[in-house]
Every structure is written in structure tokens, then in C-alpha cells.
Amino acid sequence: MKRDIDLAEISDGKLYTLNDMVKADCQDCAGCSDCCHGMGASIVLDPMDVYRLCLGTGLPVAELLQSRLELNVVDGIVLPNLKLNGKEEACPFLNEKGRCSIHPYRPGICRLFPLGRIYEDGGVKYFLQVHECSRKERAKVKVKKWIDVAESRKYEQFIVDWHYFLLAVQERIQQRQQEEYEKKANMQILTAFYLTPYNLAEDFYSQFYGRLQETENHLL
């Protein structure tokens, strides 16, 4: 998602890489679930998030979309996000004790928090959001350990490639100013990356990049 923000206002003023230490470790949160409430439609899911959720819950994406996920427009692109519940806007994956029931396969945005991402020069760096986490006493942890994803470099490259692909489609939509192309682009992205089931027994990345190349050929 594109955001016009002043990092000086929301961060500690530093940018981090995967191997840097950052004061982000909430030490198991001690029962706190503040960041799992009131987030609106902001927990947007990328294709790997959906792959993980299907793998971890054993549910197909069509079933998840009926109850725990929803679709919203993000910078002109229709994408899925977590569907928060009730007046407190609680994450649908919180258990009765207010703990995350999908922690091993939680979405990428949840893995990052309280970190954020900034894309620059064809890559990505991380920043610490200093006002978002209600727990002020946090320990230092290496960024890649905090994100907790296998093959962190490969994952990071996927995040970058997905980001710049969406930017390219957004720019093409703005250039064409054609409702027909916009509908086609959104339908192809939803179908290729979300609605068409992944083979959960096979590597995610090879499936994603095959779909990416085919979709780029149709849209860009």
C-alpha cells in the first residue's frame, strides 16, 4: 500500500535490514492483544499469507472468504484482508483467551508489527513504529528472527516483487483510465493469486512466480 508518511513522526528515525537488531520484541505480549483489535481493513493479505492460512487452517480460500476474510479496494486494486469482528473489531483468529490461534502461519503484517516496511531503490528496509505498540518495554531482536519466516531472503524478494507488480498495475490502470481494463486487472489478480487454489504440498514460490509471469504477460 502506498502511504505518504513522515518517518520522523512515527519511527525512531532509523532504517533496518534483516540482520540488524531492533527494539521490537514484545516478549510474548504477556496476554496483550491490543494490536489485534481496531485495525479496520488494514491487515491486507499477500498471496503467501493466503497460502499459509489455507495450509495452517486446512480451509480453502473460498471458505475463509465466507467468514474470516473480506475483499476491499487498496489503491485501486481489490485485495483480501482480515475481517475484524464486533464493536471491538477483533481479529477473527483470536481464541477465547485473546491469543492468536494462527501464530505459526499469521499474516506478514502481523509478523512485522511493530515494524513497518519502506520500499526504496528496488528493495525494502524496515522501521520501528514507536507509537503503535502499547507495550513500552521491548527487548532487542534481530529483524529476520522477529519476522520468523523460513528462507528470509527469498521471502523478502517475494515481498518486493509483489509490491512493484501491484504498483505497475496501478500505474497502468491510471494511464488507461478504462473501466474495462480495471475490471480485467482486478479479476485476473484475484483469480491468479488468491481464488485459484495453490498446491499446498508444493513450494509456494515456484507457484507464485509462474502465476506472476503469466499475469504480467496479460496485464503489463
Secondary structure as UniProt FT lines:
FT   HELIX           7..10
FT   TURN            18..19
FT   STRAND          21..25
FT   TURN            27..28
FT   HELIX           29..31
FT   HELIX           34..36
FT   TURN            40..41
FT   HELIX           47..57
FT   HELIX           61..67
FT   STRAND          69..74
FT   TURN            75..76
FT   STRAND          77..82
FT   TURN            86..89
FT   TURN            92..93
FT   TURN            96..97
FT   TURN            101..102
FT   HELIX           103..105
FT   HELIX           108..112
FT   TURN            113..114
FT   STRAND          115..120
FT   TURN            121..122
FT   STRAND          123..129
FT   TURN            130..132
FT   STRAND          139..142
FT   HELIX           143..147
FT   HELIX           152..176
FT   HELIX           179..190
FT   HELIX           191..195
FT   TURN            200..201
FT   HELIX           204..219
//
